[in-house]
């Protein structure tokens, strides 16, 4: 499974996450994970269905593509 991350969890990032998911589905990707990468994940205000992690944690993901 490939992981796609959007750097930031601000307003614009939250707005484009559904577009990223739709694009991946249209490309035929069947198994993927989407995350937000934020410098202060504990202060982010994203919907609970999305994972938010720090840059340091995200760097440990081998198959991460950052958008």
TAZI-V419374 format. One record per residue. N is the residue number from 0. OMEGA is omega in whole degrees, 0 to 359 (none if undefined). NEAR is the number of other ideal C-beta (glycine too) atoms within 10 Angstrom. D_CENTER is the distance of its C-alpha to the mean C-alpha in Angstrom with 2 decimals. Layout:
BEGIN
n:N omega:OMEGA near:NEAR d_center:D_CENTER
n:N omega:OMEGA near:NEAR d_center:D_CENTER
END
This chain:
BEGIN
n:0 omega:180 near:8 d_center:13.68
n:1 omega:180 near:14 d_center:11.23
n:2 omega:177 near:16 d_center:7.67
n:3 omega:181 near:19 d_center:5.40
n:4 omega:172 near:23 d_center:3.26
n:5 omega:181 near:21 d_center:4.42
n:6 omega:181 near:15 d_center:7.27
n:7 omega:175 near:15 d_center:8.73
n:8 omega:180 near:22 d_center:8.66
n:9 omega:185 near:14 d_center:11.86
n:10 omega:182 near:9 d_center:13.45
n:11 omega:179 near:9 d_center:12.60
n:12 omega:179 near:20 d_center:8.83
n:13 omega:179 near:17 d_center:9.36
n:14 omega:185 near:9 d_center:11.81
n:15 omega:179 near:14 d_center:10.08
n:16 omega:178 near:21 d_center:7.16
n:17 omega:178 near:10 d_center:10.24
n:18 omega:177 near:10 d_center:11.51
n:19 omega:180 near:16 d_center:8.83
n:20 omega:179 near:15 d_center:9.45
n:21 omega:180 near:10 d_center:13.11
n:22 omega:180 near:13 d_center:13.34
n:23 omega:179 near:16 d_center:12.24
n:24 omega:178 near:11 d_center:14.71
n:25 omega:178 near:8 d_center:17.34
n:26 omega:177 near:8 d_center:17.16
n:27 omega:177 near:6 d_center:18.10
n:28 omega:183 near:13 d_center:15.24
n:29 omega:182 near:7 d_center:16.19
n:30 omega:177 near:7 d_center:14.07
n:31 omega:178 near:16 d_center:10.40
n:32 omega:177 near:13 d_center:7.48
n:33 omega:181 near:18 d_center:3.93
n:34 omega:168 near:23 d_center:2.31
n:35 omega:175 near:21 d_center:3.58
n:36 omega:185 near:25 d_center:6.37
n:37 omega:180 near:22 d_center:9.61
n:38 omega:178 near:12 d_center:13.25
n:39 omega:185 near:9 d_center:14.37
n:40 omega:180 near:18 d_center:11.98
n:41 omega:180 near:7 d_center:15.20
n:42 omega:184 near:9 d_center:15.88
n:43 omega:182 near:18 d_center:12.75
n:44 omega:178 near:9 d_center:13.50
n:45 omega:177 near:18 d_center:10.69
n:46 omega:185 near:7 d_center:11.89
n:47 omega:180 near:6 d_center:12.50
n:48 omega:179 near:7 d_center:11.07
n:49 omega:178 near:16 d_center:7.46
n:50 omega:175 near:15 d_center:7.11
n:51 omega:178 near:20 d_center:7.28
n:52 omega:180 near:18 d_center:8.80
n:53 omega:177 near:13 d_center:11.11
n:54 omega:180 near:13 d_center:11.38
n:55 omega:178 near:9 d_center:14.23
n:56 omega:182 near:13 d_center:12.55
n:57 omega:180 near:19 d_center:9.74
n:58 omega:182 near:11 d_center:12.80
n:59 omega:181 near:8 d_center:14.26
n:60 omega:184 near:16 d_center:12.01
n:61 omega:186 near:7 d_center:14.40
n:62 omega:185 near:10 d_center:12.60
n:63 omega:169 near:15 d_center:9.47
n:64 omega:182 near:10 d_center:9.19
n:65 omega:181 near:13 d_center:7.83
n:66 omega:none near:14 d_center:8.20
END
